[in-house]
């Protein structure tokens, strides 16, 4: 595809988006909320969610159809719950005593770089808060997921048309590839990048303000005070959900040696296959043939497929959903401690909790600094210690780390964009919500003077103040006098 065709496609999409966004900018809160609800309902409806899940799996061969279906429904419902009643039009805050008023305003046109994994929910859950803030969206999908992106955006556009909103508020770029994505990022008002580390880096180098998701794959600790059966069940569920394709899927687990055998037993009971050292070595060779890069043919595939590729015989292939690898020394680096994007979990044991905390930092530095970690424990002091010691935006306690993106039994806001702060090379620390898609205007009025007492401000450093040295206090120098002295 020529550069001219790419430029024309980007120019057309952005121009149409700006025209549509101009209309949306005039909406009041009721109109805005009705549009968001209409789009959310279309994406939540069972038949639509199932169709997108089936198409996604057929096109990408990643994940699990039922999980993709439930993921979309859960996130749409959770996002609509979080957005319900939020004021995104008009006055955001007002403090009469300070003479301040803040007004909400949209960003404009947002470029969304969407991933191959769970592309339908990824697009929808970006679009909903962006529409809530009266922005227009142009999606640049991963080429592998392009048909799914087109179908998802078509469903959203249909909902917009049904409520009389301009369909061009949400578009899918008609050209794909890195060059097309880069051109769109440069032309938009804001970039939101969800995907691989390369996509996020290109978003930040586009010259356009950007919000990116961090690389994930959390490590969790299971200490000797934990409910071991519950910890094993939740860890198994998270590691195998949607064939481990989420950035929040449990990747590594550090288990106290005294409860390690019980934890393994409970994992097996939940549906995991515990690999021997020999099987672990074969699986490592299958997943990382060159010792560095993941085998793309095994990414997001069921445990049975991954096991077969590694020459591992499963007793109950259809009931095995996670493969558990053994690694005796997590201090020693190995690909099996890195990003897996498959239903594979690496287990190690530890003796001292302080050492486990150190290992969480070591492993996070290798495969997802800043993203998240987890702990199963009944000791608040240990939870606090882990939270204080680690460079991470999220510490998940006695839950699967899959709750990072939002859960109905967690207070974390629903999102599809998990930023990792400066630790992970992103500009936002925490879950990205609708607040990131707004500009604000602050209006100020004069108020009664609020001059501080220097003695209170400087505390023990105040020793007679400037007057003791024969100089006037800074607060006594008038602006006019200061300029006259110059």
DRENDO-1510 file (C-alpha; in Angstrom, 1 decimal, always signed):
<recs>
REC; n; res; u; v; w
REC; 1; UNK; +0.0; +0.0; +0.0 .
REC; 2; UNK; +1.4; +3.4; -1.0 .
REC; 3; UNK; +1.9; +6.2; +1.4 .
REC; 4; UNK; -0.5; +8.3; -0.6 .
REC; 5; UNK; -3.3; +5.8; +0.0 .
REC; 6; UNK; -2.6; +5.7; +3.7 .
REC; 7; UNK; -2.5; +9.5; +4.0 .
REC; 8; UNK; -5.8; +9.8; +2.1 .
REC; 9; UNK; -7.5; +7.2; +4.3 .
REC; 10; UNK; -6.3; +8.9; +7.5 .
REC; 11; UNK; -7.2; +12.3; +6.3 .
REC; 12; UNK; -10.8; +11.2; +5.4 .
REC; 13; UNK; -11.3; +9.4; +8.7 .
REC; 14; UNK; -10.1; +12.2; +10.9 .
REC; 15; UNK; -12.0; +14.8; +8.9 .
REC; 16; UNK; -15.2; +12.9; +9.2 .
REC; 17; UNK; -14.5; +12.3; +12.9 .
REC; 18; UNK; -14.0; +16.0; +13.5 .
REC; 19; UNK; -17.3; +16.9; +11.8 .
REC; 20; UNK; -19.2; +14.3; +13.9 .
REC; 21; UNK; -17.4; +15.3; +17.1 .
REC; 22; UNK; -18.5; +19.0; +16.6 .
REC; 23; UNK; -22.1; +17.8; +16.8 .
REC; 24; UNK; -21.4; +15.7; +19.9 .
REC; 25; UNK; -19.7; +18.6; +21.6 .
REC; 26; UNK; -23.1; +20.4; +21.7 .
REC; 27; UNK; -24.9; +17.6; +23.5 .
REC; 28; UNK; -26.2; +18.0; +27.0 .
REC; 29; UNK; -25.7; +15.3; +29.7 .
REC; 30; UNK; -29.0; +13.5; +29.0 .
REC; 31; UNK; -28.3; +13.2; +25.3 .
REC; 32; UNK; -24.8; +12.0; +25.9 .
REC; 33; UNK; -25.9; +9.4; +28.4 .
REC; 34; UNK; -28.6; +8.1; +26.1 .
REC; 35; UNK; -26.1; +7.6; +23.2 .
REC; 36; UNK; -23.7; +5.8; +25.5 .
REC; 37; UNK; -26.4; +3.5; +26.9 .
REC; 38; UNK; -27.6; +2.7; +23.3 .
REC; 39; UNK; -24.2; +1.7; +22.3 .
REC; 40; UNK; -23.6; -0.3; +25.4 .
REC; 41; UNK; -26.9; -2.2; +25.0 .
REC; 42; UNK; -26.1; -3.2; +21.4 .
REC; 43; UNK; -22.7; -4.5; +22.6 .
REC; 44; UNK; -24.2; -6.3; +25.6 .
REC; 45; UNK; -27.0; -8.1; +23.8 .
REC; 46; UNK; -26.4; -11.8; +23.9 .
REC; 47; UNK; -26.6; -12.4; +20.2 .
REC; 48; UNK; -24.2; -9.6; +19.4 .
REC; 49; UNK; -21.7; -10.6; +22.1 .
REC; 50; UNK; -21.7; -14.2; +20.9 .
REC; 51; UNK; -21.3; -13.2; +17.3 .
REC; 52; UNK; -18.3; -11.1; +18.0 .
REC; 53; UNK; -16.7; -13.8; +20.2 .
REC; 54; UNK; -17.1; -16.4; +17.6 .
REC; 55; UNK; -15.7; -14.2; +14.9 .
REC; 56; UNK; -12.8; -13.2; +17.1 .
REC; 57; UNK; -11.9; -16.8; +17.8 .
REC; 58; UNK; -12.3; -17.8; +14.1 .
REC; 59; UNK; -10.1; -15.0; +12.8 .
REC; 60; UNK; -7.4; -14.8; +15.5 .
REC; 61; UNK; -7.5; -18.4; +16.9 .
REC; 62; UNK; -6.7; -16.8; +20.2 .
REC; 63; UNK; -8.6; -17.4; +23.5 .
REC; 64; UNK; -11.8; -19.2; +24.3 .
REC; 65; UNK; -15.2; -18.4; +22.7 .
REC; 66; UNK; -17.1; -18.6; +25.9 .
REC; 67; UNK; -14.6; -16.5; +27.8 .
REC; 68; UNK; -14.5; -13.9; +25.0 .
REC; 69; UNK; -18.3; -13.8; +25.2 .
REC; 70; UNK; -18.5; -13.5; +29.0 .
REC; 71; UNK; -15.6; -11.0; +29.0 .
REC; 72; UNK; -17.4; -8.6; +26.7 .
REC; 73; UNK; -20.7; -8.8; +28.6 .
REC; 74; UNK; -19.0; -8.3; +32.0 .
REC; 75; UNK; -16.9; -5.4; +31.0 .
REC; 76; UNK; -19.7; -3.6; +29.2 .
REC; 77; UNK; -22.0; -3.9; +32.2 .
REC; 78; UNK; -19.2; -2.9; +34.6 .
REC; 79; UNK; -18.3; +0.1; +32.5 .
REC; 80; UNK; -21.9; +1.3; +32.2 .
REC; 81; UNK; -22.2; +0.9; +36.0 .
REC; 82; UNK; -19.1; +3.0; +36.5 .
REC; 83; UNK; -20.2; +5.7; +34.0 .
REC; 84; UNK; -23.8; +5.9; +35.3 .
REC; 85; UNK; -24.5; +9.2; +36.9 .
REC; 86; UNK; -21.1; +10.7; +36.2 .
REC; 87; UNK; -21.2; +14.3; +35.0 .
REC; 88; UNK; -19.1; +14.8; +31.9 .
REC; 89; UNK; -20.9; +17.9; +30.5 .
REC; 90; UNK; -20.8; +21.4; +31.9 .
REC; 91; UNK; -19.5; +22.2; +35.3 .
REC; 92; UNK; -17.2; +19.6; +36.8 .
REC; 93; UNK; -16.4; +21.2; +40.1 .
REC; 94; UNK; -17.2; +24.5; +41.8 .
REC; 95; UNK; -15.5; +26.0; +44.9 .
REC; 96; UNK; -17.1; +29.4; +45.7 .
REC; 97; UNK; -14.9; +30.0; +48.7 .
REC; 98; UNK; -11.9; +29.7; +46.3 .
REC; 99; UNK; -13.5; +31.5; +43.4 .
REC; 100; UNK; -12.9; +28.4; +41.2 .
REC; 101; UNK; -15.1; +26.6; +38.7 .
REC; 102; UNK; -14.0; +23.8; +36.4 .
REC; 103; UNK; -15.8; +23.0; +33.1 .
REC; 104; UNK; -15.6; +19.6; +31.3 .
REC; 105; UNK; -14.7; +19.7; +27.6 .
REC; 106; UNK; -13.9; +16.8; +25.2 .
REC; 107; UNK; -10.5; +16.1; +23.8 .
REC; 108; UNK; -11.6; +15.8; +20.2 .
REC; 109; UNK; -10.5; +12.8; +18.0 .
REC; 110; UNK; -8.9; +9.9; +19.8 .
REC; 111; UNK; -6.9; +7.2; +17.9 .
REC; 112; UNK; -7.2; +3.8; +19.5 .
REC; 113; UNK; -4.6; +1.2; +18.7 .
REC; 114; UNK; -6.4; -2.1; +19.6 .
REC; 115; UNK; -4.8; -5.5; +20.2 .
REC; 116; UNK; -5.2; -9.0; +18.7 .
REC; 117; UNK; -6.3; -10.5; +22.1 .
REC; 118; UNK; -10.0; -9.9; +22.9 .
REC; 119; UNK; -10.3; -7.3; +20.1 .
REC; 120; UNK; -14.1; -6.8; +20.5 .
REC; 121; UNK; -14.1; -6.0; +24.2 .
REC; 122; UNK; -10.9; -4.0; +23.7 .
REC; 123; UNK; -12.6; -1.7; +21.2 .
REC; 124; UNK; -16.0; -1.4; +22.9 .
REC; 125; UNK; -14.6; -0.7; +26.4 .
REC; 126; UNK; -12.5; +2.1; +25.0 .
REC; 127; UNK; -15.3; +3.6; +22.9 .
REC; 128; UNK; -17.9; +3.7; +25.8 .
REC; 129; UNK; -16.0; +6.2; +28.1 .
REC; 130; UNK; -14.8; +8.1; +25.0 .
REC; 131; UNK; -18.4; +8.7; +23.9 .
REC; 132; UNK; -19.4; +9.5; +27.5 .
REC; 133; UNK; -16.9; +12.4; +27.2 .
REC; 134; UNK; -18.2; +13.5; +23.8 .
REC; 135; UNK; -15.2; +12.5; +21.8 .
REC; 136; UNK; -14.8; +10.8; +18.4 .
REC; 137; UNK; -12.9; +7.6; +18.0 .
REC; 138; UNK; -10.9; +6.1; +15.1 .
REC; 139; UNK; -9.7; +2.6; +15.6 .
REC; 140; UNK; -6.5; +1.3; +14.1 .
REC; 141; UNK; -6.6; -2.5; +14.8 .
REC; 142; UNK; -3.9; -5.1; +14.6 .
REC; 143; UNK; -4.1; -6.5; +11.1 .
REC; 144; UNK; -4.7; -10.0; +12.4 .
REC; 145; UNK; -7.9; -8.8; +14.1 .
REC; 146; UNK; -9.0; -6.4; +11.4 .
REC; 147; UNK; -12.3; -8.3; +10.4 .
REC; 148; UNK; -13.3; -8.4; +14.1 .
REC; 149; UNK; -12.6; -4.7; +14.5 .
REC; 150; UNK; -14.7; -3.9; +11.4 .
REC; 151; UNK; -17.6; -5.9; +12.7 .
REC; 152; UNK; -17.3; -4.4; +16.2 .
REC; 153; UNK; -17.2; -0.8; +14.9 .
REC; 154; UNK; -20.1; -1.6; +12.5 .
REC; 155; UNK; -22.2; -2.7; +15.5 .
REC; 156; UNK; -21.4; +0.5; +17.4 .
REC; 157; UNK; -22.2; +2.7; +14.3 .
REC; 158; UNK; -25.5; +0.9; +13.9 .
REC; 159; UNK; -26.4; +1.8; +17.5 .
REC; 160; UNK; -25.3; +5.4; +17.0 .
REC; 161; UNK; -27.5; +5.7; +13.9 .
REC; 162; UNK; -30.5; +4.2; +15.7 .
REC; 163; UNK; -30.5; +7.1; +18.2 .
REC; 164; UNK; -29.8; +9.8; +15.6 .
REC; 165; UNK; -26.1; +10.3; +16.5 .
REC; 166; UNK; -23.5; +10.7; +13.7 .
REC; 167; UNK; -22.1; +7.3; +12.8 .
REC; 168; UNK; -18.7; +8.8; +12.1 .
REC; 169; UNK; -18.2; +9.3; +15.8 .
REC; 170; UNK; -16.7; +5.8; +15.7 .
REC; 171; UNK; -14.7; +4.5; +12.8 .
REC; 172; UNK; -12.3; +1.8; +11.9 .
REC; 173; UNK; -9.4; +3.0; +9.7 .
REC; 174; UNK; -9.8; +1.4; +6.3 .
REC; 175; UNK; -6.1; +0.6; +6.0 .
REC; 176; UNK; -4.0; -1.5; +8.4 .
REC; 177; UNK; -0.4; -1.9; +9.3 .
REC; 178; UNK; +2.3; +0.0; +11.3 .
REC; 179; UNK; +2.6; +2.8; +8.8 .
REC; 180; UNK; -1.1; +3.4; +8.8 .
REC; 181; UNK; -1.3; +3.3; +12.6 .
REC; 182; UNK; +1.6; +5.8; +12.9 .
REC; 183; UNK; -0.1; +8.2; +10.5 .
REC; 184; UNK; -3.4; +8.1; +12.4 .
REC; 185; UNK; -1.6; +8.6; +15.8 .
REC; 186; UNK; +0.1; +11.7; +14.4 .
REC; 187; UNK; -3.2; +13.2; +13.1 .
REC; 188; UNK; -5.3; +12.6; +16.2 .
REC; 189; UNK; -5.7; +14.7; +19.3 .
REC; 190; UNK; -5.0; +11.9; +21.7 .
REC; 191; UNK; -3.7; +8.3; +21.3 .
REC; 192; UNK; -4.7; +5.4; +23.5 .
REC; 193; UNK; -2.5; +2.3; +22.8 .
REC; 194; UNK; -3.4; -1.2; +24.1 .
REC; 195; UNK; -1.2; -4.0; +22.9 .
REC; 196; UNK; +2.4; -4.9; +22.7 .
REC; 197; UNK; +5.3; -2.8; +24.1 .
REC; 198; UNK; +6.2; -1.8; +20.5 .
REC; 199; UNK; +2.7; -0.3; +19.9 .
REC; 200; UNK; +2.9; +1.7; +23.2 .
REC; 201; UNK; +6.4; +3.0; +22.4 .
REC; 202; UNK; +5.2; +4.2; +19.0 .
REC; 203; UNK; +2.2; +5.9; +20.5 .
REC; 204; UNK; +4.5; +7.9; +22.9 .
REC; 205; UNK; +6.8; +8.8; +20.0 .
REC; 206; UNK; +4.0; +9.9; +17.7 .
REC; 207; UNK; +4.1; +13.6; +18.7 .
REC; 208; UNK; +0.5; +13.3; +20.0 .
REC; 209; UNK; -0.4; +13.2; +23.7 .
REC; 210; UNK; -0.7; +9.5; +24.5 .
REC; 211; UNK; -2.0; +7.1; +27.1 .
REC; 212; UNK; -0.6; +3.6; +27.0 .
REC; 213; UNK; -1.1; +0.2; +28.7 .
REC; 214; UNK; +1.9; -1.4; +30.5 .
REC; 215; UNK; +3.2; -4.9; +29.9 .
REC; 216; UNK; +1.7; -7.3; +32.5 .
REC; 217; UNK; +2.1; -10.9; +33.6 .
REC; 218; UNK; +1.9; -10.6; +37.4 .
REC; 219; UNK; +3.7; -12.7; +40.0 .
REC; 220; UNK; +1.8; -13.7; +43.1 .
REC; 221; UNK; +2.8; -14.9; +46.6 .
REC; 222; UNK; +1.0; -17.6; +48.5 .
REC; 223; UNK; +2.2; -17.5; +52.1 .
REC; 224; UNK; +1.7; -20.2; +54.8 .
REC; 225; UNK; -1.3; -18.3; +56.4 .
REC; 226; UNK; -3.3; -18.2; +53.2 .
REC; 227; UNK; -6.5; -20.2; +52.4 .
REC; 228; UNK; -4.5; -22.5; +50.1 .
REC; 229; UNK; -7.4; -24.2; +48.4 .
REC; 230; UNK; -9.0; -20.8; +47.6 .
REC; 231; UNK; -5.6; -19.4; +46.4 .
REC; 232; UNK; -5.0; -22.4; +44.1 .
REC; 233; UNK; -8.5; -22.2; +42.7 .
REC; 234; UNK; -8.3; -18.5; +41.9 .
REC; 235; UNK; -4.8; -18.7; +40.5 .
REC; 236; UNK; -5.8; -21.6; +38.3 .
REC; 237; UNK; -8.9; -19.7; +37.0 .
REC; 238; UNK; -6.9; -16.6; +36.3 .
REC; 239; UNK; -4.0; -18.3; +34.6 .
REC; 240; UNK; -6.3; -20.3; +32.3 .
REC; 241; UNK; -8.9; -17.6; +31.6 .
REC; 242; UNK; -9.2; -17.0; +27.8 .
REC; 243; UNK; -6.2; -19.3; +27.4 .
REC; 244; UNK; -4.0; -16.9; +29.4 .
REC; 245; UNK; -4.1; -14.1; +26.9 .
REC; 246; UNK; -4.8; -11.3; +29.3 .
REC; 247; UNK; -1.9; -9.1; +30.6 .
REC; 248; UNK; -3.4; -9.8; +34.0 .
REC; 249; UNK; -3.3; -13.6; +33.8 .
REC; 250; UNK; -1.2; -15.0; +36.6 .
REC; 251; UNK; +2.2; -15.8; +35.2 .
REC; 252; UNK; +4.4; -16.9; +38.2 .
REC; 253; UNK; +3.5; -18.0; +41.6 .
REC; 254; UNK; +5.8; -18.1; +44.7 .
REC; 255; UNK; +4.5; -20.6; +47.3 .
REC; 256; UNK; +5.8; -21.0; +50.8 .
REC; 257; UNK; +7.5; -24.4; +51.0 .
REC; 258; UNK; +5.4; -25.6; +53.9 .
REC; 259; UNK; +2.2; -25.4; +51.9 .
REC; 260; UNK; +3.6; -26.1; +48.4 .
REC; 261; UNK; +2.5; -29.7; +48.2 .
REC; 262; UNK; -1.1; -28.8; +49.3 .
REC; 263; UNK; -1.1; -26.0; +46.7 .
REC; 264; UNK; +0.0; -28.4; +43.9 .
REC; 265; UNK; -2.7; -30.9; +44.9 .
REC; 266; UNK; -5.4; -28.2; +44.8 .
REC; 267; UNK; -4.1; -26.9; +41.4 .
REC; 268; UNK; -4.4; -30.5; +40.0 .
REC; 269; UNK; -7.9; -30.8; +41.5 .
REC; 270; UNK; -8.9; -27.6; +39.8 .
REC; 271; UNK; -7.8; -28.9; +36.4 .
REC; 272; UNK; -4.1; -28.2; +36.1 .
REC; 273; UNK; -1.4; -30.5; +34.8 .
REC; 274; UNK; +1.7; -30.4; +37.0 .
REC; 275; UNK; +4.7; -30.8; +34.6 .
REC; 276; UNK; +7.8; -32.8; +35.6 .
REC; 277; UNK; +11.2; -31.2; +35.2 .
REC; 278; UNK; +11.6; -33.0; +31.9 .
REC; 279; UNK; +8.2; -31.8; +30.7 .
REC; 280; UNK; +9.0; -28.3; +31.8 .
REC; 281; UNK; +12.1; -28.4; +29.6 .
REC; 282; UNK; +10.2; -29.7; +26.6 .
REC; 283; UNK; +7.5; -27.0; +27.0 .
REC; 284; UNK; +10.1; -24.3; +27.3 .
REC; 285; UNK; +11.6; -25.4; +24.0 .
REC; 286; UNK; +8.1; -25.5; +22.4 .
REC; 287; UNK; +7.0; -22.0; +23.6 .
REC; 288; UNK; +10.4; -20.4; +23.1 .
REC; 289; UNK; +12.1; -22.2; +20.2 .
REC; 290; UNK; +15.0; -19.8; +19.9 .
REC; 291; UNK; +15.1; -19.2; +23.7 .
REC; 292; UNK; +13.9; -15.6; +23.2 .
REC; 293; UNK; +10.7; -15.1; +21.3 .
REC; 294; UNK; +7.3; -16.7; +22.0 .
REC; 295; UNK; +6.1; -19.2; +19.4 .
REC; 296; UNK; +3.2; -17.3; +17.9 .
REC; 297; UNK; +1.5; -20.6; +16.8 .
REC; 298; UNK; +1.0; -21.5; +20.5 .
REC; 299; UNK; +0.0; -18.1; +21.9 .
REC; 300; UNK; -3.6; -18.1; +23.2 .
REC; 301; UNK; -4.1; -21.8; +22.4 .
REC; 302; UNK; -5.7; -24.3; +24.7 .
REC; 303; UNK; -3.6; -26.2; +27.2 .
REC; 304; UNK; -4.1; -29.4; +25.3 .
REC; 305; UNK; -2.7; -27.9; +22.1 .
REC; 306; UNK; +0.3; -26.5; +23.9 .
REC; 307; UNK; +0.9; -29.8; +25.7 .
REC; 308; UNK; +0.8; -31.7; +22.4 .
REC; 309; UNK; +3.3; -29.4; +20.8 .
REC; 310; UNK; +5.6; -30.1; +23.7 .
REC; 311; UNK; +5.2; -33.8; +23.6 .
REC; 312; UNK; +3.3; -33.9; +26.9 .
REC; 313; UNK; +0.7; -36.6; +27.5 .
REC; 314; UNK; -2.3; -35.4; +29.5 .
REC; 315; UNK; -4.4; -37.9; +31.5 .
REC; 316; UNK; -7.6; -35.9; +30.8 .
REC; 317; UNK; -6.9; -33.5; +27.8 .
REC; 318; UNK; -10.4; -32.0; +27.6 .
REC; 319; UNK; -10.4; -31.2; +31.3 .
REC; 320; UNK; -6.9; -29.7; +31.6 .
REC; 321; UNK; -6.9; -26.0; +31.3 .
REC; 322; UNK; -3.5; -24.9; +32.8 .
REC; 323; UNK; +0.0; -26.3; +32.5 .
REC; 324; UNK; +2.1; -25.7; +35.7 .
REC; 325; UNK; +5.9; -25.5; +35.1 .
REC; 326; UNK; +8.5; -26.1; +37.8 .
REC; 327; UNK; +11.4; -23.7; +38.4 .
REC; 328; UNK; +13.5; -24.4; +41.4 .
REC; 329; UNK; +15.5; -21.1; +41.5 .
REC; 330; UNK; +13.4; -18.0; +40.3 .
REC; 331; UNK; +16.5; -15.8; +40.8 .
REC; 332; UNK; +18.0; -17.7; +37.8 .
REC; 333; UNK; +16.4; -16.1; +34.7 .
REC; 334; UNK; +14.5; -18.3; +32.2 .
REC; 335; UNK; +12.0; -17.7; +29.5 .
REC; 336; UNK; +9.4; -19.6; +31.6 .
REC; 337; UNK; +9.4; -16.6; +34.0 .
REC; 338; UNK; +8.6; -14.2; +31.2 .
REC; 339; UNK; +5.4; -13.2; +29.4 .
REC; 340; UNK; +3.6; -16.4; +28.3 .
REC; 341; UNK; +0.2; -15.4; +26.7 .
REC; 342; UNK; -0.9; -19.0; +27.1 .
REC; 343; UNK; -2.4; -21.1; +29.8 .
REC; 344; UNK; +0.9; -21.7; +31.5 .
REC; 345; UNK; +1.9; -21.0; +35.1 .
REC; 346; UNK; +5.4; -21.2; +36.6 .
REC; 347; UNK; +5.6; -22.3; +40.2 .
REC; 348; UNK; +8.5; -21.8; +42.6 .
REC; 349; UNK; +8.8; -22.2; +46.4 .
REC; 350; UNK; +10.3; -19.9; +49.0 .
REC; 351; UNK; +11.2; -20.1; +52.7 .
REC; 352; UNK; +11.4; -16.5; +54.0 .
REC; 353; UNK; +8.7; -13.9; +53.2 .
REC; 354; UNK; +11.3; -11.1; +52.8 .
REC; 355; UNK; +12.9; -13.2; +50.0 .
REC; 356; UNK; +9.5; -13.7; +48.3 .
REC; 357; UNK; +9.0; -9.9; +48.2 .
REC; 358; UNK; +12.5; -9.5; +46.7 .
REC; 359; UNK; +11.7; -12.1; +44.0 .
REC; 360; UNK; +8.4; -10.3; +43.1 .
REC; 361; UNK; +10.5; -7.2; +42.3 .
REC; 362; UNK; +13.1; -9.2; +40.3 .
REC; 363; UNK; +10.4; -11.0; +38.2 .
REC; 364; UNK; +8.4; -7.8; +37.6 .
REC; 365; UNK; +11.5; -6.1; +36.4 .
REC; 366; UNK; +11.9; -8.9; +33.8 .
REC; 367; UNK; +8.3; -9.1; +32.5 .
REC; 368; UNK; +6.1; -6.3; +33.6 .
REC; 369; UNK; +7.5; -3.6; +35.9 .
REC; 370; UNK; +4.8; -1.4; +37.3 .
REC; 371; UNK; +1.9; -3.5; +36.2 .
REC; 372; UNK; +0.7; -5.6; +39.1 .
REC; 373; UNK; +1.4; -8.4; +41.6 .
REC; 374; UNK; -0.7; -10.4; +44.0 .
REC; 375; UNK; -0.7; -12.0; +47.4 .
REC; 376; UNK; -2.7; -14.6; +49.3 .
REC; 377; UNK; -2.2; -14.0; +53.0 .
REC; 378; UNK; -4.1; -13.4; +56.3 .
REC; 379; UNK; -1.4; -11.1; +57.6 .
REC; 380; UNK; -2.0; -7.4; +57.0 .
REC; 381; UNK; +1.6; -6.6; +57.8 .
REC; 382; UNK; +2.8; -8.8; +55.0 .
REC; 383; UNK; +0.4; -7.2; +52.6 .
REC; 384; UNK; +1.6; -3.8; +53.6 .
REC; 385; UNK; +5.2; -4.8; +53.2 .
REC; 386; UNK; +4.6; -6.1; +49.7 .
REC; 387; UNK; +2.8; -2.9; +48.7 .
REC; 388; UNK; +5.5; -0.7; +50.1 .
REC; 389; UNK; +8.4; -2.6; +48.7 .
REC; 390; UNK; +7.3; -3.1; +45.1 .
REC; 391; UNK; +7.3; -0.7; +42.2 .
REC; 392; UNK; +3.8; -1.6; +41.0 .
REC; 393; UNK; +0.5; +0.2; +40.4 .
REC; 394; UNK; -1.6; -2.7; +41.7 .
REC; 395; UNK; -1.3; -5.2; +44.6 .
REC; 396; UNK; -4.2; -7.7; +44.4 .
REC; 397; UNK; -5.1; -9.3; +47.8 .
REC; 398; UNK; -6.7; -12.7; +48.0 .
REC; 399; UNK; -8.2; -12.4; +44.5 .
REC; 400; UNK; -7.1; -13.4; +41.0 .
REC; 401; UNK; -5.1; -10.7; +39.4 .
REC; 402; UNK; -7.6; -10.8; +36.6 .
REC; 403; UNK; -9.6; -8.4; +38.7 .
REC; 404; UNK; -7.1; -5.7; +37.6 .
REC; 405; UNK; -9.5; -4.7; +34.8 .
REC; 406; UNK; -12.5; -4.5; +37.1 .
REC; 407; UNK; -14.7; -6.9; +38.9 .
REC; 408; UNK; -18.1; -6.8; +40.6 .
REC; 409; UNK; -16.5; -8.0; +43.9 .
REC; 410; UNK; -13.7; -5.5; +43.7 .
REC; 411; UNK; -13.6; -1.7; +44.0 .
REC; 412; UNK; -11.3; -1.3; +41.0 .
REC; 413; UNK; -12.9; +0.6; +38.2 .
REC; 414; UNK; -13.5; -1.3; +34.9 .
REC; 415; UNK; -11.2; -0.5; +32.1 .
REC; 416; UNK; -9.4; -2.1; +29.2 .
REC; 417; UNK; -6.3; +0.1; +29.6 .
REC; 418; UNK; -4.0; -0.8; +32.5 .
REC; 419; UNK; -1.3; +1.8; +32.7 .
REC; 420; UNK; +1.9; +1.1; +34.8 .
REC; 421; UNK; +3.1; +4.5; +35.6 .
REC; 422; UNK; +6.7; +5.6; +34.9 .
REC; 423; UNK; +7.8; +2.2; +36.3 .
REC; 424; UNK; +6.4; +0.6; +33.1 .
REC; 425; UNK; +7.1; +3.5; +30.7 .
REC; 426; UNK; +3.6; +5.0; +30.7 .
REC; 427; UNK; +2.3; +8.4; +31.6 .
REC; 428; UNK; -0.6; +7.3; +33.8 .
REC; 429; UNK; -0.3; +5.3; +37.1 .
REC; 430; UNK; -3.3; +3.0; +37.5 .
REC; 431; UNK; -6.5; +2.1; +35.6 .
REC; 432; UNK; -7.4; +4.5; +32.8 .
REC; 433; UNK; -11.0; +5.7; +33.0 .
REC; 434; UNK; -13.1; +8.4; +31.4 .
REC; 435; UNK; -11.2; +11.2; +33.3 .
REC; 436; UNK; -8.3; +10.7; +30.9 .
REC; 437; UNK; -10.4; +11.6; +27.9 .
REC; 438; UNK; -11.3; +15.1; +28.9 .
REC; 439; UNK; -9.9; +18.6; +28.9 .
REC; 440; UNK; -10.9; +21.1; +31.6 .
REC; 441; UNK; -11.3; +24.9; +31.7 .
REC; 442; UNK; -10.8; +26.6; +35.0 .
REC; 443; UNK; -12.6; +29.9; +35.7 .
REC; 444; UNK; -11.3; +32.0; +38.5 .
REC; 445; UNK; -12.8; +35.0; +40.5 .
REC; 446; UNK; -11.1; +37.2; +43.0 .
REC; 447; UNK; -11.5; +36.2; +46.6 .
REC; 448; UNK; -10.6; +37.6; +50.0 .
REC; 449; UNK; -6.8; +37.5; +50.5 .
REC; 450; UNK; -5.6; +34.2; +51.9 .
REC; 451; UNK; -2.0; +35.2; +52.9 .
REC; 452; UNK; -0.3; +32.5; +55.1 .
REC; 453; UNK; +1.4; +32.9; +58.4 .
REC; 454; UNK; +5.1; +32.5; +57.6 .
REC; 455; UNK; +5.8; +31.0; +61.0 .
REC; 456; UNK; +3.3; +28.2; +60.3 .
REC; 457; UNK; +4.6; +27.6; +56.8 .
REC; 458; UNK; +8.3; +27.4; +57.6 .
REC; 459; UNK; +7.9; +25.8; +61.0 .
REC; 460; UNK; +11.2; +25.1; +62.8 .
REC; 461; UNK; +13.1; +26.7; +59.9 .
REC; 462; UNK; +11.5; +30.1; +60.9 .
REC; 463; UNK; +14.1; +31.8; +63.3 .
REC; 464; UNK; +13.0; +35.3; +63.4 .
REC; 465; UNK; +12.3; +35.4; +59.7 .
REC; 466; UNK; +13.7; +37.9; +57.2 .
REC; 467; UNK; +13.1; +40.8; +59.5 .
REC; 468; UNK; +15.8; +39.6; +61.9 .
REC; 469; UNK; +18.3; +40.2; +59.1 .
REC; 470; UNK; +17.0; +43.7; +58.4 .
REC; 471; UNK; +15.1; +42.7; +55.2 .
REC; 472; UNK; +11.4; +43.2; +54.6 .
REC; 473; UNK; +9.2; +40.1; +54.5 .
REC; 474; UNK; +8.4; +38.9; +51.0 .
REC; 475; UNK; +4.7; +39.3; +51.8 .
REC; 476; UNK; +5.3; +43.0; +52.5 .
REC; 477; UNK; +6.8; +43.8; +49.0 .
REC; 478; UNK; +4.1; +45.0; +46.6 .
REC; 479; UNK; +4.2; +43.8; +43.1 .
REC; 480; UNK; +4.4; +47.4; +41.8 .
REC; 481; UNK; +7.4; +48.1; +44.1 .
REC; 482; UNK; +9.1; +44.9; +42.9 .
REC; 483; UNK; +8.7; +45.9; +39.2 .
REC; 484; UNK; +9.8; +49.5; +40.0 .
REC; 485; UNK; +13.0; +48.2; +41.6 .
REC; 486; UNK; +13.9; +46.4; +38.4 .
</recs>
